[in-house]
Amino acid sequence: MRKRVFVFLFALAAAFCATDVYGASETPEELRQLYAQSAVLMDGDTARVLYEKNGYNFMPMASTTKVMTCMLAIENASGDDVVKVSAYAASMPDVQLNIREGEEYYLKDLVYSLMLQSHNDSAVAIAEHVGGSVEGFADMMNEKAKAIGCANTHFVTPNGLDASDEGGPHGTTAADLARILCYAIRNEAFLRITQTRNYSFTDVQKTRSYTVHNANALLDMMAGALSGKTGFTNAAGYCYVGAVRQDGKTFIVALLACGWPSHKSYKWSDTRKLITYGLRHYEYREAPKPPDLGAVAVKDGIPVDRGWADTAYVNVQAEKPQENFRILMREDEEMRVEKDCPDSLKAPVKRGIQVGKIRYYLGDLLLKEYPVKTAGTIEKADYTWCCERVFGKYFHGAL
């Protein structure tokens, strides 16, 4: 159930992130010297893009791909599964664990190899085990990307090596890449794996031993670092996606084409700049209270007190927002509440019927919406009621 809720929330969040937060002329001073050709800073709670530089441009993503590979392994298989290495998996180029055709490994061990040291052969062995084939696994990756709201992502390989198929080249956008990690850090197993500094294991037969070390320098670079994944190919350049949580605020950074050799450190410089910008300029603010909706006229309805009024009314009310509804905002941003409710209804009206919505916006982005429902029942005026009304008014006037 929780998994379905997360998928729904991230599909909904895709709509939030379709609008650029800054135009090129509005780039904050401290972010004007980013090295990455494409960059995004995202609120890790809502998947709202806070800043982007070419953040919706489709580009190669290299081994940051492995975030999705890891998540599909966690969600669709058991860590105790035995994975038999194929000739194709063993043939993968560096970086590799150097597994051999016919060897057997536990899935959880290959996942640590995948995420800590980005081994390409481990990625293919995992994909073939979970998806039946690399092509079948790529289909799973693409389906998952769509389910969590990625608008412009196409997976071909499980390791991020440059490739194309009938659907196009392997790639994503910085916004989609950030959204994938935003989804992943909600999984405790993913966090446990990607926060592990060193991990040792053997093949199933215990004939070969390995120790892998975490290559995510962010873990030692910034307080509150949660997770991250590096990547590099000749086409993609250096890529990175990482998450930091400080002072109750969670930020995701995604960088594509952030330099080529010998500029391996550029991604760490850009990451620090973006996270620091987020911490300095964004604070949580509570949502404003919903407006008082009052009553709505009901045409052809009988007043609740069955009196002689010409018009019946029914009270309407919005579903109460969660008490902790708040969002990261800059000082110059304003949240607004809009009422979408009819001026009148037509009898009969039943209690609890949705007749409108209350919507919370930040700029043009829809943040949340709550249904507006009727708080009472209004019956439709019939022949008996009309007779009562005429009779009552006639004799009331006579008196």
C-alpha positions in Angstrom: 0.0 0.0 0.0 2.8 2.5 0.9 4.5 1.7 -2.3 1.4 2.6 -4.3 1.0 5.8 -2.4 4.6 6.8 -3.1 4.1 6.1 -6.8 0.9 8.2 -6.9 2.6 11.1 -5.1 5.5 11.2 -7.5 3.2 10.9 -10.5 1.3 13.9 -9.1 4.6 15.7 -8.4 5.5 15.6 -12.1 2.9 18.2 -12.7 4.4 20.5 -10.1 7.8 20.6 -11.8 6.8 21.5 -15.4 7.5 25.2 -14.9 10.9 26.8 -14.7 11.5 28.5 -11.4 14.1 30.9 -12.8 14.6 32.2 -16.3 18.2 32.7 -17.5 18.1 36.3 -16.6 17.0 35.6 -13.0 19.8 33.1 -12.1 20.9 33.8 -8.5 24.3 35.4 -8.2 25.8 32.4 -6.2 24.7 29.9 -9.0 26.0 31.8 -12.0 29.3 29.9 -12.1 28.0 26.3 -12.2 30.1 23.9 -14.3 27.3 21.5 -15.2 25.6 22.0 -18.5 22.4 20.8 -16.9 21.6 21.1 -13.2 18.6 20.9 -10.8 18.0 21.6 -7.2 14.9 19.9 -5.9 12.9 19.9 -2.7 13.2 16.3 -1.5 9.8 16.4 0.2 7.6 17.5 -2.6 9.8 16.9 -5.7 9.4 20.6 -6.6 12.2 22.0 -8.7 13.6 25.0 -6.8 16.3 25.9 -9.4 17.2 24.6 -12.8 19.8 25.3 -15.4 18.7 23.5 -18.6 17.1 21.1 -16.2 14.6 19.7 -18.8 17.2 19.0 -21.6 17.5 15.3 -22.5 21.1 14.1 -22.0 23.1 11.0 -21.3 23.3 10.1 -17.6 26.0 7.5 -17.3 26.1 5.4 -14.0 23.5 7.6 -12.2 21.3 5.1 -14.1 22.1 2.6 -11.3 19.8 4.3 -8.9 16.9 2.9 -10.8 18.6 -0.5 -11.2 19.0 -0.7 -7.5 15.4 0.3 -6.8 14.0 -2.4 -9.1 16.2 -5.0 -7.5 15.0 -4.0 -4.1 11.4 -3.9 -5.1 11.2 -7.0 -7.3 13.6 -9.6 -5.9 15.0 -10.9 -2.6 18.5 -10.2 -1.4 19.0 -13.9 -0.9 18.3 -14.7 -4.5 21.2 -16.6 -6.2 22.3 -14.9 -9.4 24.1 -16.9 -12.0 26.6 -14.8 -14.1 26.1 -15.0 -17.9 28.8 -14.6 -20.5 27.3 -11.2 -21.5 27.4 -9.9 -17.9 31.0 -11.0 -17.5 31.9 -9.2 -20.7 31.1 -5.7 -19.5 33.8 -3.1 -19.6 35.3 -1.2 -16.7 34.4 -0.4 -14.1 33.8 -4.0 -13.3 33.8 -6.4 -10.3 35.4 -9.0 -12.7 32.8 -11.7 -12.1 33.1 -14.7 -14.4 30.6 -16.7 -16.5 28.9 -19.5 -14.5 29.7 -18.0 -11.1 26.9 -17.5 -8.6 26.4 -14.6 -6.2 23.7 -13.4 -3.8 21.7 -10.6 -5.2 22.3 -8.3 -2.2 26.0 -8.6 -2.6 25.8 -7.6 -6.3 23.6 -4.6 -5.3 26.3 -3.3 -3.0 28.9 -3.8 -5.8 26.5 -1.8 -8.1 26.0 1.1 -5.8 29.3 1.5 -3.9 31.7 1.1 -6.8 29.4 1.2 -9.8 30.4 -2.1 -11.3 28.9 -2.6 -14.8 29.0 -6.4 -14.8 27.1 -6.5 -11.6 24.4 -4.3 -13.1 23.9 -6.6 -16.0 23.8 -9.7 -13.8 21.2 -8.0 -11.7 19.1 -7.0 -14.7 19.1 -10.4 -16.3 18.1 -12.0 -13.0 15.3 -9.5 -12.2 14.0 -8.8 -15.7 14.8 -12.1 -17.5 17.0 -10.1 -19.9 18.6 -6.7 -20.2 15.8 -5.7 -22.6 13.1 -7.0 -20.2 14.7 -5.1 -17.4 14.9 -1.9 -19.5 11.2 -2.2 -20.0 10.7 -2.4 -16.2 12.9 0.7 -15.8 10.9 2.7 -18.3 7.6 1.7 -16.8 8.8 2.7 -13.3 10.1 6.0 -14.6 6.7 6.8 -16.0 4.9 5.7 -12.8 6.9 8.1 -10.6 6.4 11.0 -13.0 9.5 11.2 -15.2 8.5 13.1 -18.3 11.5 12.6 -20.5 13.6 9.6 -19.6 14.5 6.5 -21.6 16.5 3.5 -20.3 18.3 1.1 -22.5 21.0 -0.3 -20.2 21.0 -1.1 -16.5 24.5 0.4 -16.0 24.3 3.6 -17.9 26.7 2.7 -20.7 25.9 4.7 -23.8 23.4 2.9 -26.0 20.3 3.3 -28.2 17.3 1.2 -29.2 14.1 1.7 -31.1 12.9 4.1 -28.4 15.9 6.3 -28.7 19.2 6.9 -26.8 19.7 6.1 -23.2 19.2 9.3 -21.2 17.2 11.6 -19.0 16.9 15.1 -17.8 18.3 16.6 -14.6 14.8 17.1 -13.3 13.8 13.5 -13.9 17.1 12.2 -12.4 16.5 14.2 -9.3 12.9 12.8 -9.1 14.2 9.3 -9.3 16.5 9.8 -6.4 13.7 11.7 -4.6 11.7 8.5 -4.9 14.6 6.2 -3.9 15.6 7.9 -0.6 12.1 7.0 0.8 13.3 3.4 0.8 15.1 2.4 3.9 17.0 -0.5 2.2 18.2 1.9 -0.5 19.5 4.3 2.1 21.2 1.5 4.1 23.0 0.3 1.0 24.1 3.7 -0.3 25.3 4.9 3.1 27.5 1.8 3.7 31.2 2.8 3.6 32.8 -0.6 3.0 31.2 -4.0 2.2 32.8 -7.5 1.9 31.4 -10.6 0.4 32.2 -13.8 -1.5 30.6 -15.8 -4.3 28.1 -18.4 -3.2 30.7 -21.2 -3.3 33.1 -19.0 -1.2 35.9 -19.4 -3.7 36.4 -15.6 -4.4 36.4 -12.7 -1.9 35.7 -9.0 -2.5 35.6 -5.7 -0.7 33.9 -2.7 -2.2 34.3 0.9 -1.0 31.8 3.8 -1.3 32.8 6.3 -4.0 30.2 8.9 -3.0 32.4 11.7 -1.6 29.4 13.7 -0.5 29.1 11.4 2.5 32.2 13.0 4.0 31.8 16.4 2.3 28.6 17.8 3.8 26.7 17.2 7.0 23.5 15.4 6.6 24.4 13.7 3.4 21.9 10.9 2.7 22.8 9.2 -0.6 24.2 9.8 -4.0 25.5 8.2 -7.2 28.3 9.3 -9.5 28.7 8.5 -13.2 30.9 9.0 -16.2 31.0 8.1 -19.9 32.7 9.8 -22.8 29.4 11.0 -24.1 27.8 12.0 -20.7 30.8 13.5 -19.0 30.8 13.5 -15.2 27.3 13.2 -13.8 26.0 13.1 -10.2 22.8 12.9 -8.2 22.8 13.3 -4.4 20.7 14.1 -1.4 21.3 16.1 1.8 19.1 16.6 4.8 19.9 19.5 7.2 17.7 21.4 9.6 14.7 19.3 8.6 15.1 20.3 5.0 15.9 17.7 2.3 17.5 18.8 -1.0 18.3 16.8 -4.1 21.0 17.8 -6.6 21.2 16.4 -10.1 24.1 17.3 -12.5 24.6 16.2 -16.1 27.7 16.9 -18.3 29.6 18.4 -15.3 33.0 18.5 -16.9 35.2 15.9 -18.6 38.7 14.7 -17.6 40.5 16.3 -15.9 37.7 18.0 -14.1 36.4 15.3 -11.9 36.0 17.6 -8.9 33.5 20.0 -10.7 30.5 17.9 -9.6 31.4 18.3 -5.9 31.8 22.1 -6.3 28.4 22.4 -8.0 26.7 20.1 -5.5 28.0 22.2 -2.6 26.9 25.5 -4.3 23.4 24.2 -4.9 22.8 22.7 -1.5 24.2 25.8 0.2 21.9 28.0 -1.8 18.9 25.9 -0.8 19.8 26.0 2.9 20.3 29.7 2.8 17.3 30.8 0.9 14.5 28.3 1.6 12.5 27.9 4.8 9.4 26.0 5.7 6.2 28.1 5.8 2.8 26.9 6.9 -0.1 26.9 4.4 -2.7 29.6 4.9 -6.1 28.6 6.3 -8.8 27.8 3.8 -11.4 30.5 3.3 -14.8 30.3 5.0 -17.1 28.9 2.3 -20.5 29.5 4.0 -23.7 28.4 2.3 -24.7 27.8 -1.4 -28.1 28.5 -2.8 -30.1 25.4 -3.9 -32.5 26.0 -6.7 -35.9 24.3 -6.4 -35.0 23.2 -2.9 -37.0 23.0 0.4 -35.4 25.2 3.2 -34.1 23.1 6.1 -36.6 24.6 8.5 -39.4 24.1 5.9 -40.1 27.8 6.2 -41.4 30.2 3.6 -38.1 31.5 2.3 -37.8 31.8 -1.5 -34.4 30.1 -1.6 -33.0 27.1 0.2 -29.3 27.0 1.2 -26.9 24.3 2.1 -23.6 24.7 3.9 -20.4 23.5 2.2 -17.0 22.9 3.7 -13.6 21.9 2.6 -11.9 18.7 3.8 -9.5 19.9 6.5 -5.8 20.2 5.3 -3.3 18.2 7.2 -2.1 20.2 10.2 1.6 19.9 9.2 1.0 21.0 5.6 4.0 23.3 4.9 6.4 23.8 2.1 9.9 25.1 1.5 9.7 28.6 0.1 11.9 31.6 -0.7 11.2 34.8 1.1 9.8 36.4 -2.1 7.4 33.5 -2.8 3.7 33.6 -1.7 1.3 30.7 -1.4 -2.3 31.4 -2.3 -5.6 29.6 -1.8 -8.3 29.5 -4.5 -11.9 28.4 -4.1 -13.6 26.5 -6.9 -17.2 26.2 -5.8 -20.5 26.9 -7.7 -22.7 29.9 -6.8 -25.7 27.6 -6.7 -26.8 24.0 -6.8 -29.9 22.2 -8.0 -32.1 20.2 -5.7 -32.1 17.5 -4.5 -28.7 17.7 -2.7 -27.3 15.0 -0.5 -24.9 15.4 2.4 -21.3 14.6 1.6 -21.4 15.2 -2.2 -18.4 16.9 -3.6 -19.3 20.2 -5.3 -15.9 21.9 -5.7 -12.3 22.1 -4.6 -9.9 24.3 -2.6 -6.6 24.6 -4.3 -3.2 25.7 -2.9 -0.8 27.3 -5.3 2.8 28.5 -5.2 3.1 30.8 -8.2 1.5 28.8 -11.0 2.3 25.4 -9.4 -0.6 23.5 -7.9 0.7 22.2 -4.6 -2.4 20.5 -3.0 -6.1 20.4 -3.5 -8.9 19.4 -1.1 -12.5 18.5 -2.0 -15.4 20.8 -1.0 -18.5 18.8 0.1 -22.0 19.6 1.2 -22.6 19.5 4.9 -26.4 18.9 4.7 -29.3 17.5 2.7 -31.8 19.6 0.7 -34.9 18.0 -0.6 -36.4 18.9 -4.0 -39.6 21.0 -3.8 -42.6 18.8 -4.8 -46.4 19.4 -5.2 -47.1 18.9 -1.4 -44.4 21.4 -0.4 -45.7 23.9 -2.9 -49.2 23.6 -1.6 -48.0 24.0 2.0 -46.0 27.1 1.0 -48.9 28.8 -0.8 -51.4 27.9 2.0 -49.0 29.1 4.7 -48.2 32.4 3.0 -51.9 33.1 2.3 -53.0 32.6 5.8 -49.9 34.2 7.3 -50.6 37.3 5.2 -54.3 37.2 6.3 -53.3 37.2 9.9 
